[in-house]
Amino acid sequence: MGHGKSWDFHSDSFDCEFAGNQKQEGGESMSLFAEVSKDYGSFRLEAHLEHEQGILGMLGASGSGKSMTLKLIAGIITPDKGRIVLNDRVLFDSEKGINLPPQKRRVGYLFQNYALFPNMTVEKNILCGLHWEKNQKKRKEKMLESAELFQIQELLGKYPAQLSGGQQQRVALARILVSEPELLLLDEPFSALDSYLRDQLQIQILDLLKRFNKDVIFVSHSRDEVYHLCSRVALIHRGKILETGNTKEVFANPGSLAGAALTGCKNIAAAVKTGEYEVQVPEWGISLKTAKPVKDGLCAVGLRAHYFNPKGRENVYAVRFSEVMEEPFETAVMFRYENQDAKAPDLWWRLSKERWAGQMPVQLGIAPQNVLLLYQ
């Protein structure tokens, strides 16, 4: 969002100059290239992102470098070295000494706390995003159009403290998008909302972002949010991008140990290659056939909890029931393989309530294509 010269979001003297406040003429083809590094001593970020139109989700645990990457792109933090290019405009290049200030990057940044100006009404907050528009009549028209788009017309005279979390979020987005940025950065936009409101707003935000029709980077530690909202995903772990690609494809084959954990795989164990299409899992006491060829360097396998099948014909082994955990719409069954190491944790089998008969089957199978091969 590139707010102000001093980045004091709660200052009464703030001059309302936003990133994205200079309009650009030209084509609609958008693309982002960012290869940046930042060393904090105990933590080092080395991020490489390439993205063309649509919503790119950045999924990672707390402290993995997600928000820092956004701040480097927006110009809030300066990288130690690297290059950032947006729509053929160089925003940052350490070798050439280029470092555009946030106000000139045309990047909209939605902070976790929305950063609304507490002493300004909703109307004035939105008008701050129109600093570039000098015609007062057009400023008013655009502000009203934005308010109507986000359905906040009745809130224009209110102050942020009088708004709910969902209303504050819509006002913050209205203020950003009215400035017509080329890139929108959303930093965990639902983290401050309760689950019911979060689900409602996800649908609304997805519709708005589709109409925005430009580059969006959506940061979250929630795999469900990323899976629902983002066509592409970048997995980030300890300051490094592990994998970037189509969201469904990355979830289906995360490729790395950390990636499997980030995408919610419940059952992960060390494994060794025993054939071109076979691995051994010592702590589970089983061998597994795989659909993909096993490469050298394999360190583990992952089995997603939803993929076990009592009627499966491959990778079938005897199992023993441990316990069951009732969830609102599913049943989570904990079990062990017959020859499993006593120190190894139980495995998870997750299924719909109607499929759980209350009795553990004597064996479970899993299809070779559902065996995740994991590397460092």
C-alpha positions in Angstrom: 0.0 0.0 0.0 3.1 2.2 0.3 1.5 4.5 2.8 3.6 7.4 3.8 7.0 9.0 3.9 7.6 8.0 7.5 5.5 4.8 7.6 3.7 6.0 10.7 0.3 4.6 10.0 -1.3 6.2 13.0 0.0 9.8 12.6 -2.5 12.7 12.4 -0.1 14.5 10.1 0.1 11.6 7.6 0.0 13.0 4.1 -2.0 10.2 2.4 0.5 9.5 -0.3 0.1 5.9 -1.3 2.0 3.4 -3.4 0.1 2.9 -6.5 -1.0 6.5 -6.7 0.5 7.1 -10.1 -1.5 5.6 -12.9 0.1 3.8 -15.8 -0.9 3.8 -19.4 -0.3 0.8 -21.4 -1.2 -2.9 -21.8 -2.8 -5.2 -19.3 -0.1 -7.9 -19.4 1.2 -8.2 -15.8 4.1 -10.1 -14.5 6.3 -10.1 -11.4 9.9 -11.2 -11.0 11.5 -11.0 -7.6 14.9 -12.6 -6.7 16.0 -11.0 -3.4 18.0 -11.8 -0.3 18.1 -10.3 3.2 20.4 -11.4 6.0 19.4 -10.9 9.6 22.2 -12.9 11.1 20.1 -15.6 12.8 17.7 -15.7 9.8 18.4 -15.4 6.1 15.8 -14.9 3.4 16.5 -16.0 -0.2 13.3 -15.7 -2.2 12.8 -16.3 -5.9 9.3 -15.6 -7.2 7.9 -15.4 -10.8 4.2 -14.8 -11.3 1.9 -13.8 -14.1 -1.7 -12.8 -13.4 -4.0 -14.5 -11.0 -3.6 -15.2 -7.3 -0.3 -16.6 -6.0 -0.5 -18.0 -2.5 2.6 -18.0 -0.4 2.2 -20.7 2.2 4.5 -21.1 5.1 4.7 -21.4 8.9 5.1 -18.4 11.2 8.6 -17.0 10.9 9.3 -18.6 7.5 9.7 -15.3 5.7 6.3 -14.8 4.1 5.6 -11.2 5.3 9.2 -10.2 4.9 9.1 -11.2 1.2 6.0 -8.9 0.7 7.8 -6.0 2.5 10.8 -6.4 0.3 8.6 -6.3 -2.8 6.6 -3.3 -1.5 9.8 -1.4 -0.6 9.1 -1.2 3.1 12.4 -3.2 3.7 15.4 -2.9 1.4 17.0 -6.2 0.2 20.7 -6.7 0.7 20.8 -7.7 -3.0 18.6 -8.8 -5.8 16.2 -7.6 -8.4 12.5 -6.9 -8.5 10.6 -6.2 -11.8 6.9 -5.5 -12.1 5.3 -5.3 -15.5 8.7 -4.5 -17.1 9.4 -1.8 -14.6 12.5 -2.3 -12.4 11.5 -1.6 -8.8 14.8 -2.7 -7.3 18.2 -3.7 -8.7 21.1 -3.8 -6.3 23.7 -4.0 -9.0 22.4 -0.9 -10.8 21.6 1.0 -7.7 17.8 1.2 -8.4 15.5 1.3 -5.4 12.1 3.0 -6.1 10.4 4.3 -3.0 7.1 2.6 -2.0 5.0 5.6 -3.2 6.3 5.0 -6.8 6.1 1.2 -7.0 2.3 1.0 -7.7 2.0 -1.8 -5.2 -1.0 -2.1 -2.8 -0.2 -3.7 0.5 -2.9 -4.9 2.9 -1.4 -5.3 6.4 -2.6 -7.9 8.9 -4.1 -5.1 11.0 -5.4 -3.2 7.9 -3.6 0.0 9.0 -6.6 2.3 8.7 -6.1 5.8 10.0 -8.1 6.0 13.2 -8.8 9.7 13.2 -10.2 9.6 9.6 -13.7 8.6 8.6 -14.1 5.7 6.2 -14.7 8.3 3.4 -11.4 10.1 4.1 -9.5 6.8 4.4 -10.7 5.8 0.9 -9.9 9.3 -0.5 -6.4 8.9 0.7 -6.0 6.2 -2.0 -6.9 8.8 -4.6 -4.1 11.2 -3.9 -3.1 11.1 -7.5 -6.5 12.3 -8.7 -6.6 16.2 -8.6 -10.1 16.6 -10.0 -12.4 16.9 -6.9 -15.5 15.7 -8.7 -13.7 12.6 -10.1 -12.2 11.9 -6.6 -15.7 11.9 -5.1 -17.1 9.7 -7.9 -14.3 7.1 -7.7 -14.6 7.0 -3.9 -18.4 6.3 -4.1 -17.8 3.7 -6.8 -15.3 1.9 -4.6 -17.6 2.2 -1.5 -20.4 0.6 -3.6 -18.2 -2.1 -4.9 -17.3 -3.1 -1.3 -20.8 -2.4 0.0 -19.6 0.1 2.6 -21.7 3.1 1.5 -23.5 3.3 4.9 -20.1 3.3 6.7 -18.6 6.4 5.0 -19.2 8.7 8.0 -17.9 6.2 10.6 -14.4 5.8 12.1 -12.4 2.6 12.1 -13.0 2.0 15.8 -16.7 1.8 15.1 -16.3 -1.0 12.5 -16.2 -4.8 12.8 -13.2 -6.7 11.6 -14.8 -7.6 8.3 -15.9 -4.0 7.7 -12.4 -2.7 8.4 -11.0 -5.2 5.9 -13.3 -4.1 3.2 -12.5 -0.4 3.9 -8.8 -1.2 3.7 -9.2 -3.0 0.4 -11.3 -0.2 -1.0 -8.6 2.3 -0.1 -6.0 0.1 -1.8 -7.8 -0.8 -5.0 -9.2 2.7 -5.7 -5.5 3.7 -6.2 -5.4 1.2 -9.1 -2.2 -0.6 -8.1 -0.5 -3.1 -10.5 0.2 -5.6 -7.8 -1.8 -6.4 -4.6 -0.1 -7.9 -1.6 -2.3 -9.5 1.0 -0.6 -10.3 4.3 -2.7 -12.9 6.2 -5.9 -10.8 5.6 -8.1 -13.2 7.5 -5.9 -13.9 10.6 -7.8 -11.4 12.8 -11.3 -12.7 12.0 -13.3 -15.5 13.5 -13.8 -18.7 11.5 -17.5 -17.9 10.5 -16.6 -14.4 9.2 -13.5 -15.7 7.6 -15.4 -18.2 5.5 -17.9 -15.6 4.4 -15.3 -13.0 3.4 -13.2 -15.6 1.5 -16.0 -15.9 -1.0 -16.4 -12.1 -1.3 -12.7 -11.5 -1.6 -12.2 -14.1 -4.3 -14.9 -12.4 -6.4 -13.3 -9.0 -5.9 -9.8 -10.3 -6.7 -11.1 -11.8 -9.9 -12.5 -8.4 -10.9 -9.2 -6.8 -9.9 -7.7 -8.9 -12.7 -4.1 -8.2 -11.9 -1.3 -9.8 -10.0 -2.1 -10.8 -6.4 0.2 -12.4 -3.8 -1.7 -13.8 -0.9 0.3 -14.7 2.2 -1.1 -17.3 4.7 -0.2 -20.0 7.1 -3.5 -21.7 6.4 -3.4 -24.3 3.6 -7.2 -24.2 3.4 -7.2 -20.5 2.5 -4.4 -20.9 -0.1 -6.1 -24.0 -1.6 -9.5 -22.2 -1.8 -8.3 -18.8 -3.1 -5.1 -19.3 -5.1 -4.5 -20.8 -8.5 -0.8 -21.0 -7.9 1.2 -21.5 -4.7 4.7 -21.0 -3.5 5.8 -23.0 -0.5 8.3 -21.2 1.8 10.3 -22.7 4.6 13.0 -21.1 6.7 13.5 -18.3 4.2 13.6 -20.3 1.0 11.0 -21.0 -1.6 10.7 -24.8 -1.9 8.3 -25.2 -4.7 6.1 -23.0 -6.9 3.4 -24.2 -9.2 -0.3 -25.0 -9.8 -1.9 -25.2 -6.4 -3.6 -28.6 -6.9 -0.4 -30.1 -8.4 1.8 -28.9 -5.6 -0.6 -30.2 -3.0 -0.7 -33.5 -4.9 3.1 -33.8 -5.1 4.9 -31.3 -2.7 8.2 -33.0 -3.4 9.9 -32.2 -0.1 9.6 -33.2 3.5 8.8 -29.6 4.6 6.4 -29.2 1.7 4.4 -32.2 2.7 4.1 -30.9 6.2 3.1 -27.5 5.0 0.4 -28.9 2.8 -1.1 -30.9 5.6 0.2 -34.4 5.2 -0.4 -36.2 8.5 1.6 -39.4 8.0 5.3 -38.9 7.2 8.1 -41.3 7.9 11.7 -41.9 6.8 12.1 -44.2 3.8 14.8 -45.8 1.7 14.7 -46.6 -2.0 14.6 -50.4 -2.7 13.7 -50.4 -6.3 12.8 -48.1 -9.2 9.1 -48.1 -8.0 9.5 -49.3 -4.5 10.4 -47.9 -1.1 10.8 -49.4 2.4 9.5 -47.6 5.5 11.3 -49.2 8.5 9.4 -47.5 11.3 6.0 -48.6 9.8 7.4 -52.1 9.0 6.1 -52.0 5.4 7.3 -51.6 1.8 5.3 -49.4 -0.7 4.9 -49.6 -4.4 5.0 -46.1 -6.1 3.5 -44.7 -9.3 6.4 -42.3 -9.8 10.0 -43.5 -10.2 12.0 -43.2 -7.0 15.0 -40.9 -7.4 18.2 -41.0 -5.5 18.2 -38.8 -2.4 14.8 -40.0 -1.2 14.5 -39.2 2.6 10.8 -39.9 3.4 7.3 -40.8 2.2 4.0 -39.2 3.0 0.5 -40.8 3.1 -2.4 -38.4 3.3 -5.0 -39.3 5.8 -7.9 -39.3 3.3 -6.3 -41.8 0.9 -6.4 -45.0 2.9 -8.9 -47.6 1.5 -10.1 -50.8 3.3 -11.0 -52.2 -0.1 -7.7 -51.2 -1.7 -5.8 -53.8 -3.8 -2.2 -52.4 -3.5 0.0 -51.6 -0.7 -2.3 -53.5 1.6 -1.2 -54.3 5.2 -2.8 -55.5 8.4 -3.6 -52.7 10.8 -4.6 -52.3 14.5 -7.0 -49.7 15.9 -5.7 -47.2 18.4 -8.4 -44.5 19.0 -11.0 -42.4 17.2 -11.5 -38.7 17.3 -14.9 -37.2 16.4 -14.8 -34.0 14.3 -17.7 -31.9 13.2 -18.0 -33.5 9.8 -15.4 -36.2 9.7 -14.0 -39.0 11.7 -10.3 -39.3 12.4 -9.2 -42.8 13.2 -5.7 -43.4 14.7 -4.2 -46.8 13.8 -0.9 -48.7 13.6 0.5 -51.2 11.1 0.9 -54.7 12.5 4.7 -54.6 12.4 5.1 -51.0 13.2 8.0 -49.8 15.5 6.7 -49.4 19.0 8.2 -45.9 19.2 6.7 -44.7 16.0 3.5 -42.5 16.3 0.1 -43.6 15.2 -1.1 -43.0 11.7 -4.1 -40.9 10.8 -7.0 -42.2 8.6 -9.6 -39.5 8.0 -13.0 -40.3 6.5 -16.6 -39.0 6.4 -18.8 -39.9 9.3 -21.1 -42.1 7.2 -18.2 -44.2 6.0 -17.0 -45.0 9.6 -18.8 -48.1 10.7 -17.4 -47.9 14.2 -15.2 -50.9 13.7 -11.6 -50.9 12.4 -11.1 -53.0 9.2 -8.4 -55.7 9.5 -6.3 -54.1 6.7 -5.9 -50.9 4.8 -4.4 -50.2 1.4 -3.2 -47.1 -0.4 -2.8 -46.6 -4.2 0.8 -46.2 -5.5 -0.1 -42.8 -7.0 -1.0 -41.6 -3.5 2.5 -42.4 -2.1 4.3 -39.0 -1.8 8.0 -39.3 -2.5 9.8 -36.7 -0.4 13.3 -35.3 -0.7 15.3 -32.8 1.3 
